[in-house]
């Protein structure tokens, strides 16, 4: 009997990439939106720092090798490279933009610290861990905006636009996956978060701090949530939901960036 073919080897570099595919969108969409609507050289440096820190978590865990496992060869070098890029990017942002422009980073410290706590406890799948991690990245557009010399209110509004995307998305996807696996979940929390996001973006639009496009997209996200967490939901695999969210994220960032008032 012919033995089954061996599975294709995993590319060496992929073991260092984050395994949580949804985290890519929640981490990188805020950076993309911030750079598109508030571009600056200092902002690019901060984005490099944040992206490197995002990529650092996986190789760092492989280097530290918890549980008595041997460290993976190469993890130390990858960790040092990403840590250096993150530190140099932050240093460049500080030198180019000044200390005062980096004050929004203080808002990212509490959720970031909470995320690291759950990470150390190996509870990355906990709702609080995913929400805190997404919140830490969602506030980064405010720092990108202040580095581009935006006033406080519009900068915070930019972060609010990303919080309105990230929080309902985390709750919606978590609820959908649990319900599809026959587990227990509370769909009302996801719907409540999506409704709150819509109301918040409507308020920002009325104050002329965000385009009305953001409110329209929030309404689309609310419809998405209702579709995925009620009996209307389809029996889709997690990968398909991930592709859907990635497409929504690209449209969300692109359309808001195109319609954001020029400064």
Number of C-alpha atoms within 10 A of each C-alpha: 3 4 5 6 6 6 6 6 6 8 7 8 10 9 14 20 15 16 11 9 13 19 16 16 20 28 21 17 24 29 28 20 25 29 21 18 22 25 16 21 16 25 29 21 24 29 26 21 23 22 20 20 18 20 19 23 19 18 24 20 18 20 20 15 14 11 6 7 10 11 16 15 10 14 22 16 13 19 23 14 14 22 19 15 20 24 19 16 23 22 17 19 26 19 11 16 22 14 11 10 23 20 14 22 17 12 15 20 12 14 21 17 14 18 24 18 14 18 17 12 9 11 15 17 12 13 13 15 21 24 21 21 26 27 26 23 26 28 28 30 32 32 31 37 28 24 29 22 15 17 12 14 10 17 25 20 22 27 25 22 29 28 23 25 28 27 21 25 25 19 24 26 20 19 23 27 19 14 20 17 9 9 10 10 15 13 19 16 14 26 22 15 21 29 19 16 26 24 16 19 26 22 15 21 17 12 10 13 20 23 22 19 19 26 23 14 20 26 19 16 25 24 14 19 27 19 15 24 26 15 9 9 15 12 14 12 10 13 11 11 17 15 13 12 19 18 12 18 20 14 13 22 23 15 16 21 21 13 14 18 12 8 8
